[in-house]
Amino acid sequence: MASRTAPFSPFEFMIAWRYLRARRAEGGVSVMTWISLIGIALGVMALVATMAVRAGFRAEFVDTILGANAHVSVSRATYVDENGVSTSAIVNPEGVAAKIRAIPGVTRAAPIIRGQAMATANDRSNVAEVYGISLADLKTIPRVGGSDDALGDIGRFEEGIAVGSGIARDLGIGIGDKVKLLQPNGVKTAFGTSPRVNAYEVVYIFSAGRWDIDRTRIYMPYEEAQAFFNREAGADEIEVYVADPEAVDDYTVPLLSAAGEGTLLWTWRDASGAFLNALAIEDDVMFVILAILVLIAAMNITSGLVMLVKNKGRDIGILRTMGLTEGSVLRVFFLCGAFTGVIGTVAGVILGCLVAWNIDGIMSAVNYLSGGGAWDPSIRGIYRLPAELRLWDVGRAVGLSLILSFVVTIFPARRAARMNPVEALRYE
């Protein structure tokens, strides 16, 4: 009786490696091996690169949301004041903001005035969303006060206005130029309400990293905004920033308690949650589609091993008569497929990481070859396509590829192990 050997003994690795490297003239299938290896490498590369780009896109998209918008906007429902006038103004906004700042985890709470106006300059016009805010609070907005691409002096904010780079581009203005802002609900006279038109100097131009924000947003001093929009009764909203934006829902009860009766909350998840959920669904669908591509590439291993078993029938018969067990033969041919899967997976991970690390250069080349239309910020919202390699995504890709590569080798390996040595050597 043949003696049993330890599983995956060194000689099994040696035989598998020799079969894997054998030329076709020697009964090997090196061409099929290369096809399988390249297919798996390309599939894993596509999976790693795609997941990195998707993760980077979501991270950049969320960062631009959180970096230029409030994590929670606190406002009031419409009520009737002591004069019998319907209003939604937050009376004593500084007092309410102070109570909100006392909540653990709240990093900033700033009263703001918010309205829309027509911005005109150089015979051009644009509809702008105007925010009235103090200089101290403006400086704390990461993507505005800390904009890397900003122009001008934010310290002069009290002397003029800050405009987004998109508005500046559309109106053809720069630092020191004048912009007229027009809003219809202006001065009330005996003959009705006349529009209010004021001219302001542009002292600061920011880029928040989002096309829709840069193209529509203007900041002006808080007191000036109160006068411009007739908001002397109080603030429109209180912008709240928290330490952990992902857990913003945990602040609902404390914020409602601090702000008082009639408070309305609007979180960044309420504003962008549907889009982020769509991104998550797309990520899952993309992973499944690319997993199918990896499976198709792994199936080539089965084809190659079936041909290898057929070509090595004589060798299998000799090895069996020399004392190799069915288990040893199975492991030899399993290792042949596993080698291909492991090498292809490693190559795919390396290539995928290289693509992710050089995505800016790749997109620049694609943009150049396509005539500049490969990435449209007006559609995608952000100006660039980032990539973020995450260990979880790389691990999923590696695990999927290895599991598929190992599974598809089982059938041809079992076929080789069950081959009758007498039948294999009958015609030799």
C-alpha positions as a Markdown table, in Angstrom:
| # | Residue | x | y | z |
|---|---|---|---|---|
| 1 | Met | 0.0 | 0.0 | 0.0 |
| 2 | Ala | 1.3 | 3.5 | -0.8 |
| 3 | Ser | 2.4 | 5.4 | 2.2 |
| 4 | Arg | 0.8 | 8.7 | 2.9 |
| 5 | Thr | 2.7 | 11.9 | 2.6 |
| 6 | Ala | 2.2 | 15.2 | 4.4 |
| 7 | Pro | -0.1 | 17.5 | 2.6 |
| 8 | Phe | 1.6 | 20.1 | 0.3 |
| 9 | Ser | 5.0 | 18.5 | 0.7 |
| 10 | Pro | 8.0 | 20.2 | -1.0 |
| 11 | Phe | 8.0 | 17.7 | -3.9 |
| 12 | Glu | 4.4 | 18.5 | -4.7 |
| 13 | Phe | 5.3 | 22.2 | -5.1 |
| 14 | Met | 8.3 | 21.2 | -7.2 |
| 15 | Ile | 6.2 | 19.0 | -9.6 |
| 16 | Ala | 3.5 | 21.6 | -9.9 |
| 17 | Trp | 6.0 | 24.4 | -10.6 |
| 18 | Arg | 7.7 | 22.2 | -13.3 |
| 19 | Tyr | 4.3 | 21.5 | -14.9 |
| 20 | Leu | 3.4 | 25.1 | -14.8 |
| 21 | Arg | 6.6 | 26.2 | -16.6 |
| 22 | Ala | 6.6 | 23.3 | -19.1 |
| 23 | Arg | 6.5 | 24.2 | -22.8 |
| 24 | Arg | 3.8 | 22.9 | -25.1 |
| 25 | Ala | 6.3 | 20.7 | -26.8 |
| 26 | Glu | 6.9 | 19.0 | -23.4 |
| 27 | Gly | 3.2 | 18.5 | -22.8 |
| 28 | Gly | 2.7 | 21.8 | -20.9 |
| 29 | Val | 0.2 | 24.6 | -21.6 |
| 30 | Ser | 2.3 | 27.7 | -21.1 |
| 31 | Val | 0.2 | 29.7 | -23.5 |
| 32 | Met | -3.0 | 28.9 | -21.6 |
| 33 | Thr | -1.2 | 29.7 | -18.3 |
| 34 | Trp | -0.2 | 33.1 | -19.5 |
| 35 | Ile | -3.7 | 33.8 | -20.8 |
| 36 | Ser | -5.2 | 32.9 | -17.4 |
| 37 | Leu | -2.5 | 34.9 | -15.5 |
| 38 | Ile | -3.0 | 38.0 | -17.6 |
| 39 | Gly | -6.8 | 37.7 | -17.4 |
| 40 | Ile | -6.8 | 37.5 | -13.6 |
| 41 | Ala | -4.2 | 40.3 | -13.3 |
| 42 | Leu | -6.3 | 42.6 | -15.5 |
| 43 | Gly | -9.5 | 41.7 | -13.7 |
| 44 | Val | -8.0 | 42.3 | -10.2 |
| 45 | Met | -6.4 | 45.5 | -11.5 |
| 46 | Ala | -9.8 | 46.8 | -12.7 |
| 47 | Leu | -11.4 | 45.8 | -9.5 |
| 48 | Val | -8.8 | 47.5 | -7.2 |
| 49 | Ala | -8.6 | 50.7 | -9.4 |
| 50 | Thr | -12.4 | 51.0 | -9.7 |
| 51 | Met | -13.0 | 50.6 | -6.0 |
| 52 | Ala | -10.2 | 53.1 | -5.2 |
| 53 | Val | -11.7 | 55.7 | -7.6 |
| 54 | Arg | -15.2 | 55.1 | -6.2 |
| 55 | Ala | -13.9 | 55.5 | -2.6 |
| 56 | Gly | -12.0 | 58.6 | -3.6 |
| 57 | Phe | -14.9 | 60.2 | -5.4 |
| 58 | Arg | -17.2 | 59.6 | -2.4 |
| 59 | Ala | -14.6 | 61.0 | 0.0 |
| 60 | Glu | -14.0 | 64.1 | -2.1 |
| 61 | Phe | -17.7 | 64.6 | -2.6 |
| 62 | Val | -18.5 | 64.3 | 1.1 |
| 63 | Asp | -15.5 | 66.5 | 2.0 |
| 64 | Thr | -16.7 | 69.3 | -0.3 |
| 65 | Ile | -20.2 | 69.0 | 1.3 |
| 66 | Leu | -18.9 | 69.1 | 4.8 |
| 67 | Gly | -16.2 | 71.7 | 4.1 |
| 68 | Ala | -18.4 | 74.4 | 2.7 |
| 69 | Asn | -21.9 | 73.6 | 4.2 |
| 70 | Ala | -23.3 | 73.3 | 7.7 |
| 71 | His | -23.5 | 69.9 | 9.1 |
| 72 | Val | -26.8 | 70.9 | 10.6 |
| 73 | Ser | -28.9 | 73.9 | 9.7 |
| 74 | Val | -31.1 | 75.1 | 12.6 |
| 75 | Ser | -34.1 | 77.2 | 11.6 |
| 76 | Arg | -37.6 | 78.0 | 13.0 |
| 77 | Ala | -41.0 | 77.2 | 11.7 |
| 78 | Thr | -43.2 | 80.2 | 10.7 |
| 79 | Tyr | -44.9 | 81.8 | 13.7 |
| 80 | Val | -46.7 | 85.1 | 14.5 |
| 81 | Asp | -44.6 | 87.5 | 16.5 |
| 82 | Glu | -45.9 | 90.0 | 19.1 |
| 83 | Asn | -46.7 | 92.5 | 16.4 |
| 84 | Gly | -49.0 | 90.0 | 14.6 |
| 85 | Val | -46.5 | 89.5 | 11.7 |
| 86 | Ser | -45.7 | 86.0 | 10.4 |
| 87 | Thr | -42.0 | 85.4 | 10.5 |
| 88 | Ser | -39.5 | 82.6 | 10.8 |
| 89 | Ala | -36.7 | 84.7 | 12.2 |
| 90 | Ile | -34.6 | 83.3 | 15.1 |
| 91 | Val | -34.8 | 86.0 | 17.7 |
| 92 | Asn | -31.6 | 86.5 | 19.9 |
| 93 | Pro | -29.6 | 84.3 | 17.5 |
| 94 | Glu | -26.4 | 84.8 | 19.5 |
| 95 | Gly | -28.0 | 83.4 | 22.7 |
| 96 | Val | -29.4 | 80.4 | 20.8 |
| 97 | Ala | -26.0 | 79.8 | 19.2 |
| 98 | Ala | -24.3 | 80.0 | 22.6 |
| 99 | Lys | -26.6 | 77.3 | 23.9 |
| 100 | Ile | -25.9 | 75.1 | 20.9 |
| 101 | Arg | -22.1 | 75.6 | 21.3 |
| 102 | Ala | -22.4 | 74.2 | 24.8 |
| 103 | Ile | -23.6 | 70.8 | 23.5 |
| 104 | Pro | -20.7 | 68.3 | 23.6 |
| 105 | Gly | -19.4 | 67.6 | 20.2 |
| 106 | Val | -20.5 | 70.8 | 18.6 |
| 107 | Thr | -17.5 | 72.7 | 17.2 |
| 108 | Arg | -19.1 | 75.8 | 15.8 |
| 109 | Ala | -22.5 | 77.5 | 15.7 |
| 110 | Ala | -22.9 | 80.7 | 13.6 |
| 111 | Pro | -26.0 | 82.8 | 12.9 |
| 112 | Ile | -26.5 | 83.5 | 9.3 |
| 113 | Ile | -28.7 | 85.6 | 7.0 |
| 114 | Arg | -29.6 | 83.8 | 3.8 |
| 115 | Gly | -31.2 | 85.1 | 0.6 |
| 116 | Gln | -30.9 | 85.3 | -3.1 |
| 117 | Ala | -29.9 | 88.2 | -5.3 |
| 118 | Met | -29.0 | 89.0 | -8.9 |
| 119 | Ala | -25.3 | 89.7 | -9.3 |
| 120 | Thr | -24.3 | 91.9 | -12.2 |
| 121 | Ala | -20.9 | 93.1 | -13.5 |
| 122 | Asn | -19.5 | 93.9 | -17.0 |
| 123 | Asp | -22.9 | 93.5 | -18.6 |
| 124 | Arg | -23.1 | 90.0 | -17.3 |
| 125 | Ser | -25.5 | 88.6 | -14.6 |
| 126 | Asn | -25.8 | 85.6 | -12.4 |
| 127 | Val | -28.2 | 84.4 | -9.7 |
| 128 | Ala | -26.4 | 84.2 | -6.4 |
| 129 | Glu | -27.1 | 82.6 | -3.1 |
| 130 | Val | -26.0 | 85.2 | -0.5 |
| 131 | Tyr | -24.9 | 84.3 | 3.0 |
| 132 | Gly | -24.6 | 87.0 | 5.7 |
| 133 | Ile | -21.9 | 85.9 | 8.2 |
| 134 | Ser | -19.4 | 87.4 | 10.5 |
| 135 | Leu | -15.7 | 87.4 | 9.6 |
| 136 | Ala | -14.7 | 85.2 | 12.5 |
| 137 | Asp | -17.2 | 82.5 | 11.4 |
| 138 | Leu | -16.3 | 82.8 | 7.8 |
| 139 | Lys | -12.7 | 82.0 | 8.6 |
| 140 | Thr | -13.7 | 78.8 | 10.3 |
| 141 | Ile | -15.4 | 77.3 | 7.2 |
| 142 | Pro | -12.7 | 74.9 | 5.9 |
| 143 | Arg | -13.3 | 75.1 | 2.2 |
| 144 | Val | -14.0 | 78.8 | 2.2 |
| 145 | Gly | -11.8 | 80.5 | 4.8 |
| 146 | Gly | -9.1 | 77.9 | 4.3 |
| 147 | Ser | -9.4 | 77.6 | 0.5 |
| 148 | Asp | -6.0 | 76.8 | -1.0 |
| 149 | Asp | -6.9 | 78.5 | -4.3 |
| 150 | Ala | -8.3 | 81.6 | -2.7 |
| 151 | Leu | -7.4 | 85.1 | -4.0 |
| 152 | Gly | -7.5 | 88.4 | -2.1 |
| 153 | Asp | -7.5 | 89.2 | 1.6 |
| 154 | Ile | -10.1 | 87.6 | 3.8 |
| 155 | Gly | -9.2 | 90.0 | 6.5 |
| 156 | Arg | -10.9 | 92.8 | 4.5 |
| 157 | Phe | -14.2 | 90.9 | 4.4 |
| 158 | Glu | -16.0 | 93.6 | 6.4 |
| 159 | Glu | -15.2 | 96.1 | 3.6 |
| 160 | Gly | -16.8 | 94.1 | 0.8 |
| 161 | Ile | -17.9 | 90.6 | -0.2 |
| 162 | Ala | -16.4 | 87.2 | -0.8 |
| 163 | Val | -17.5 | 85.5 | -4.1 |
| 164 | Gly | -17.1 | 82.0 | -5.5 |
| 165 | Ser | -14.6 | 81.4 | -8.2 |
| 166 | Gly | -17.4 | 80.3 | -10.6 |
| 167 | Ile | -19.3 | 83.6 | -10.2 |
| 168 | Ala | -16.0 | 85.5 | -10.6 |
| 169 | Arg | -15.4 | 83.6 | -13.8 |
| 170 | Asp | -18.9 | 84.1 | -15.2 |
| 171 | Leu | -19.0 | 87.8 | -14.4 |
| 172 | Gly | -15.4 | 88.4 | -15.5 |
| 173 | Ile | -14.4 | 90.0 | -12.2 |
| 174 | Gly | -11.4 | 90.0 | -9.9 |
| 175 | Ile | -10.1 | 91.3 | -6.6 |
| 176 | Gly | -11.0 | 95.0 | -6.3 |
| 177 | Asp | -13.8 | 95.0 | -8.9 |
| 178 | Lys | -17.3 | 96.1 | -8.1 |
| 179 | Val | -20.4 | 93.9 | -8.2 |
| 180 | Lys | -24.0 | 95.0 | -8.1 |
| 181 | Leu | -26.4 | 92.9 | -6.1 |
| 182 | Leu | -30.1 | 93.4 | -6.7 |
| 183 | Gln | -32.9 | 91.9 | -4.6 |
| 184 | Pro | -36.6 | 92.7 | -5.3 |
| 185 | Asn | -37.9 | 93.0 | -1.7 |
| 186 | Gly | -36.0 | 96.2 | -1.0 |
| 187 | Val | -37.1 | 99.5 | 0.4 |
| 188 | Lys | -40.8 | 99.8 | 1.3 |
| 189 | Thr | -42.3 | 103.2 | 0.3 |
| 190 | Ala | -45.8 | 104.7 | 0.0 |
| 191 | Phe | -45.8 | 103.6 | -3.6 |
| 192 | Gly | -44.9 | 100.0 | -2.9 |
| 193 | Thr | -41.7 | 98.0 | -2.5 |
| 194 | Ser | -38.8 | 99.1 | -4.7 |
| 195 | Pro | -35.9 | 96.8 | -5.5 |
| 196 | Arg | -32.7 | 97.3 | -3.5 |
| 197 | Val | -29.5 | 97.7 | -5.6 |
| 198 | Asn | -26.1 | 97.9 | -3.8 |
| 199 | Ala | -22.6 | 97.8 | -5.2 |
| 200 | Tyr | -19.9 | 95.9 | -3.3 |
| 201 | Glu | -16.2 | 95.5 | -3.7 |
| 202 | Val | -14.9 | 92.0 | -4.3 |
| 203 | Val | -12.2 | 91.5 | -1.6 |
| 204 | Tyr | -12.0 | 87.7 | -1.5 |
| 205 | Ile | -12.5 | 84.9 | -4.2 |
| 206 | Phe | -12.6 | 81.4 | -2.9 |
| 207 | Ser | -12.9 | 77.9 | -4.4 |
| 208 | Ala | -14.8 | 75.4 | -2.3 |
| 209 | Gly | -14.0 | 72.5 | -4.7 |
| 210 | Arg | -17.6 | 72.1 | -5.8 |
| 211 | Trp | -18.9 | 73.5 | -9.1 |
| 212 | Asp | -22.4 | 74.3 | -7.8 |
| 213 | Ile | -21.1 | 76.2 | -4.7 |
| 214 | Asp | -18.4 | 78.2 | -6.5 |
| 215 | Arg | -20.8 | 79.2 | -9.2 |
| 216 | Thr | -23.6 | 80.5 | -6.9 |
| 217 | Arg | -22.4 | 81.5 | -3.5 |
| 218 | Ile | -21.5 | 84.9 | -2.2 |
| 219 | Tyr | -20.7 | 85.9 | 1.4 |
| 220 | Met | -21.3 | 89.4 | 2.9 |
| 221 | Pro | -20.9 | 90.8 | 6.4 |
| 222 | Tyr | -23.7 | 89.8 | 8.8 |
| 223 | Glu | -24.9 | 93.3 | 9.6 |
| 224 | Glu | -24.9 | 94.4 | 5.9 |
| 225 | Ala | -26.9 | 91.3 | 5.0 |
| 226 | Gln | -29.5 | 92.1 | 7.6 |
| 227 | Ala | -30.0 | 95.5 | 6.1 |
| 228 | Phe | -29.9 | 94.3 | 2.5 |
| 229 | Phe | -32.5 | 91.6 | 3.0 |
| 230 | Asn | -34.6 | 93.4 | 5.7 |
| 231 | Arg | -33.7 | 90.8 | 8.3 |
| 232 | Glu | -33.4 | 93.1 | 11.3 |
| 233 | Ala | -35.7 | 90.9 | 13.3 |
| 234 | Gly | -33.1 | 88.1 | 13.6 |
| 235 | Ala | -31.2 | 85.4 | 11.8 |
| 236 | Asp | -32.6 | 83.1 | 9.2 |
| 237 | Glu | -30.6 | 80.0 | 10.3 |
| 238 | Ile | -27.8 | 78.9 | 12.6 |
| 239 | Glu | -25.1 | 76.9 | 10.9 |
| 240 | Val | -23.9 | 74.1 | 13.2 |
| 241 | Tyr | -20.7 | 72.1 | 12.7 |
| 242 | Val | -20.0 | 68.9 | 14.8 |
| 243 | Ala | -16.9 | 66.9 | 15.5 |
| 244 | Asp | -18.3 | 63.7 | 13.9 |
| 245 | Pro | -20.4 | 64.5 | 10.9 |
| 246 | Glu | -21.1 | 60.8 | 10.2 |
| 247 | Ala | -23.0 | 60.7 | 13.6 |
| 248 | Val | -24.9 | 63.9 | 13.0 |
| 249 | Asp | -28.2 | 62.2 | 13.7 |
| 250 | Asp | -27.1 | 61.7 | 17.3 |
| 251 | Tyr | -27.3 | 65.5 | 17.8 |
| 252 | Thr | -31.0 | 65.8 | 16.9 |
| 253 | Val | -32.4 | 65.7 | 20.5 |
| 254 | Pro | -29.8 | 68.0 | 22.1 |
| 255 | Leu | -30.2 | 70.5 | 19.3 |
| 256 | Leu | -33.9 | 70.6 | 19.5 |
| 257 | Ser | -33.7 | 71.0 | 23.2 |
| 258 | Ala | -31.1 | 73.9 | 23.0 |
| 259 | Ala | -32.9 | 75.8 | 20.2 |
| 260 | Gly | -36.3 | 75.6 | 21.7 |
| 261 | Glu | -39.9 | 75.1 | 20.5 |
| 262 | Gly | -40.6 | 75.3 | 16.8 |
| 263 | Thr | -37.1 | 74.4 | 15.8 |
| 264 | Leu | -36.5 | 72.8 | 12.4 |
| 265 | Leu | -33.3 | 70.8 | 11.6 |
| 266 | Trp | -31.8 | 70.1 | 8.2 |
| 267 | Thr | -28.7 | 67.9 | 8.2 |
| 268 | Trp | -26.2 | 67.3 | 5.5 |
| 269 | Arg | -27.5 | 63.8 | 5.1 |
| 270 | Asp | -31.0 | 65.2 | 4.4 |
| 271 | Ala | -29.5 | 67.3 | 1.7 |
| 272 | Ser | -27.2 | 64.7 | 0.1 |
| 273 | Gly | -28.3 | 61.3 | 1.5 |
| 274 | Ala | -30.1 | 60.2 | -1.6 |
| 275 | Phe | -27.1 | 60.8 | -3.8 |
| 276 | Leu | -24.8 | 59.0 | -1.3 |
| 277 | Asn | -27.1 | 56.1 | -1.1 |
| 278 | Ala | -27.1 | 55.9 | -4.9 |
| 279 | Leu | -23.3 | 55.9 | -4.8 |
| 280 | Ala | -23.3 | 53.0 | -2.3 |
| 281 | Ile | -25.7 | 51.0 | -4.6 |
| 282 | Glu | -23.4 | 51.7 | -7.6 |
| 283 | Asp | -20.4 | 50.5 | -5.6 |
| 284 | Asp | -22.1 | 47.2 | -4.9 |
| 285 | Val | -23.2 | 46.8 | -8.5 |
| 286 | Met | -19.8 | 47.7 | -9.8 |
| 287 | Phe | -18.1 | 45.1 | -7.5 |
| 288 | Val | -20.5 | 42.4 | -8.7 |
| 289 | Ile | -19.9 | 43.2 | -12.4 |
| 290 | Leu | -16.1 | 43.2 | -12.0 |
| 291 | Ala | -16.3 | 40.1 | -9.9 |
| 292 | Ile | -17.9 | 38.4 | -12.8 |
| 293 | Leu | -15.0 | 39.5 | -15.0 |
| 294 | Val | -12.5 | 38.0 | -12.5 |
| 295 | Leu | -14.6 | 34.8 | -12.6 |
| 296 | Ile | -14.4 | 34.6 | -16.3 |
| 297 | Ala | -10.7 | 35.1 | -16.2 |
| 298 | Ala | -10.4 | 32.4 | -13.5 |
| 299 | Met | -12.3 | 30.0 | -15.7 |
| 300 | Asn | -9.4 | 30.0 | -18.0 |
| 301 | Ile | -7.4 | 28.2 | -15.3 |
| 302 | Thr | -9.9 | 25.3 | -15.6 |
| 303 | Ser | -9.4 | 25.1 | -19.3 |
| 304 | Gly | -5.6 | 25.1 | -18.9 |
| 305 | Leu | -5.7 | 22.5 | -16.2 |
| 306 | Val | -8.0 | 20.2 | -18.2 |
| 307 | Met | -5.5 | 20.3 | -21.1 |
| 308 | Leu | -2.6 | 19.9 | -18.7 |
| 309 | Val | -4.2 | 16.8 | -17.2 |
| 310 | Lys | -4.8 | 15.3 | -20.6 |
| 311 | Asn | -1.2 | 16.0 | -21.7 |
| 312 | Lys | 0.3 | 14.6 | -18.5 |
| 313 | Gly | -1.7 | 11.4 | -18.4 |
| 314 | Arg | 1.4 | 9.3 | -18.8 |
| 315 | Asp | 3.2 | 11.2 | -16.1 |
| 316 | Ile | 0.3 | 10.8 | -13.7 |
| 317 | Gly | 0.3 | 7.0 | -14.4 |
| 318 | Ile | 4.0 | 6.8 | -13.6 |
| 319 | Leu | 3.7 | 8.9 | -10.5 |
| 320 | Arg | 0.8 | 6.7 | -9.2 |
| 321 | Thr | 2.8 | 3.5 | -9.9 |
| 322 | Met | 5.7 | 5.1 | -8.0 |
| 323 | Gly | 3.5 | 5.4 | -4.9 |
| 324 | Leu | 1.9 | 8.8 | -5.1 |
| 325 | Thr | -1.5 | 8.9 | -3.5 |
| 326 | Glu | -4.7 | 10.4 | -5.1 |
| 327 | Gly | -4.4 | 13.2 | -2.6 |
| 328 | Ser | -0.8 | 14.0 | -3.7 |
| 329 | Val | -1.9 | 14.1 | -7.4 |
| 330 | Leu | -4.9 | 16.3 | -6.5 |
| 331 | Arg | -2.7 | 18.7 | -4.6 |
| 332 | Val | -0.1 | 18.9 | -7.4 |
| 333 | Phe | -2.7 | 20.0 | -10.0 |
| 334 | Phe | -4.4 | 22.2 | -7.4 |
| 335 | Leu | -1.1 | 24.0 | -6.9 |
| 336 | Cys | -0.7 | 24.4 | -10.7 |
| 337 | Gly | -4.0 | 26.5 | -10.7 |
| 338 | Ala | -3.3 | 28.1 | -7.4 |
| 339 | Phe | 0.1 | 29.4 | -8.6 |
| 340 | Thr | -1.6 | 31.0 | -11.6 |
| 341 | Gly | -4.2 | 32.6 | -9.4 |
| 342 | Val | -1.8 | 33.9 | -6.8 |
| 343 | Ile | 0.7 | 35.3 | -9.3 |
| 344 | Gly | -2.1 | 36.9 | -11.3 |
| 345 | Thr | -3.7 | 38.4 | -8.1 |
| 346 | Val | -0.4 | 39.9 | -6.9 |
| 347 | Ala | 0.3 | 41.4 | -10.3 |
| 348 | Gly | -3.3 | 42.7 | -10.5 |
| 349 | Val | -3.0 | 44.4 | -7.1 |
| 350 | Ile | 0.3 | 46.0 | -8.0 |
| 351 | Leu | -1.1 | 47.3 | -11.3 |
| 352 | Gly | -4.3 | 48.5 | -9.6 |
| 353 | Cys | -2.4 | 50.4 | -7.0 |
| 354 | Leu | -0.2 | 52.0 | -9.7 |
| 355 | Val | -3.4 | 53.1 | -11.5 |
| 356 | Ala | -4.9 | 54.5 | -8.4 |
| 357 | Trp | -1.8 | 56.4 | -7.4 |
| 358 | Asn | -1.4 | 57.9 | -10.8 |
| 359 | Ile | -5.1 | 58.6 | -11.5 |
| 360 | Asp | -4.5 | 62.4 | -12.0 |
| 361 | Gly | -2.0 | 61.8 | -14.7 |
| 362 | Ile | -4.1 | 59.2 | -16.4 |
| 363 | Met | -7.2 | 61.5 | -16.3 |
| 364 | Ser | -5.1 | 64.4 | -17.7 |
| 365 | Ala | -4.0 | 62.2 | -20.6 |
| 366 | Val | -7.6 | 61.0 | -21.2 |
| 367 | Asn | -8.8 | 64.6 | -21.0 |
| 368 | Tyr | -6.2 | 65.7 | -23.5 |
| 369 | Leu | -6.9 | 62.9 | -26.0 |
| 370 | Ser | -10.7 | 63.5 | -25.7 |
| 371 | Gly | -10.4 | 67.2 | -26.3 |
| 372 | Gly | -11.1 | 68.3 | -22.8 |
| 373 | Gly | -14.5 | 66.8 | -22.2 |
| 374 | Ala | -13.5 | 63.7 | -20.1 |
| 375 | Trp | -14.4 | 65.3 | -16.8 |
| 376 | Asp | -17.2 | 67.9 | -16.6 |
| 377 | Pro | -17.5 | 69.5 | -13.2 |
| 378 | Ser | -21.0 | 70.8 | -13.9 |
| 379 | Ile | -22.2 | 67.1 | -14.1 |
| 380 | Arg | -20.0 | 65.5 | -11.5 |
| 381 | Gly | -19.9 | 68.4 | -9.0 |
| 382 | Ile | -16.2 | 68.2 | -8.2 |
| 383 | Tyr | -13.3 | 69.3 | -10.3 |
| 384 | Arg | -11.1 | 66.3 | -10.2 |
| 385 | Leu | -11.3 | 62.5 | -10.0 |
| 386 | Pro | -9.5 | 61.4 | -6.8 |
| 387 | Ala | -8.6 | 57.8 | -5.8 |
| 388 | Glu | -8.4 | 56.5 | -2.3 |
| 389 | Leu | -6.9 | 53.0 | -1.7 |
| 390 | Arg | -8.6 | 51.3 | 1.3 |
| 391 | Leu | -7.3 | 48.1 | 2.8 |
| 392 | Trp | -10.9 | 46.7 | 2.9 |
| 393 | Asp | -11.4 | 47.2 | -0.8 |
| 394 | Val | -8.0 | 45.7 | -1.7 |
| 395 | Gly | -8.6 | 42.8 | 0.7 |
| 396 | Arg | -12.0 | 42.1 | -0.9 |
| 397 | Ala | -10.4 | 42.1 | -4.4 |
| 398 | Val | -7.6 | 39.7 | -3.3 |
| 399 | Gly | -10.0 | 37.4 | -1.4 |
| 400 | Leu | -12.4 | 37.2 | -4.3 |
| 401 | Ser | -9.7 | 36.5 | -6.8 |
| 402 | Leu | -7.9 | 33.8 | -4.7 |
| 403 | Ile | -11.2 | 32.1 | -3.7 |
| 404 | Leu | -12.3 | 31.9 | -7.4 |
| 405 | Ser | -8.9 | 30.7 | -8.5 |
| 406 | Phe | -8.8 | 28.0 | -5.9 |
| 407 | Val | -12.4 | 26.8 | -6.5 |
| 408 | Val | -12.1 | 26.5 | -10.3 |
| 409 | Thr | -9.0 | 24.2 | -9.9 |
| 410 | Ile | -10.8 | 21.6 | -7.9 |
| 411 | Phe | -12.7 | 19.9 | -10.8 |
| 412 | Pro | -9.6 | 19.3 | -13.0 |
| 413 | Ala | -7.5 | 18.4 | -10.0 |
| 414 | Arg | -10.0 | 15.8 | -8.9 |
| 415 | Arg | -10.1 | 14.4 | -12.4 |
| 416 | Ala | -6.4 | 14.0 | -12.4 |
| 417 | Ala | -6.4 | 12.3 | -9.0 |
| 418 | Arg | -9.0 | 9.8 | -10.0 |
| 419 | Met | -7.2 | 8.8 | -13.2 |
| 420 | Asn | -6.6 | 5.0 | -13.4 |
| 421 | Pro | -2.8 | 4.5 | -13.8 |
| 422 | Val | -3.3 | 1.3 | -15.7 |
| 423 | Glu | -5.5 | 3.1 | -18.3 |
| 424 | Ala | -3.1 | 6.0 | -18.4 |
| 425 | Leu | -0.1 | 3.7 | -19.3 |
| 426 | Arg | -2.0 | 1.1 | -21.5 |
| 427 | Tyr | -1.0 | 2.6 | -24.8 |
| 428 | Glu | 2.5 | 3.9 | -23.8 |
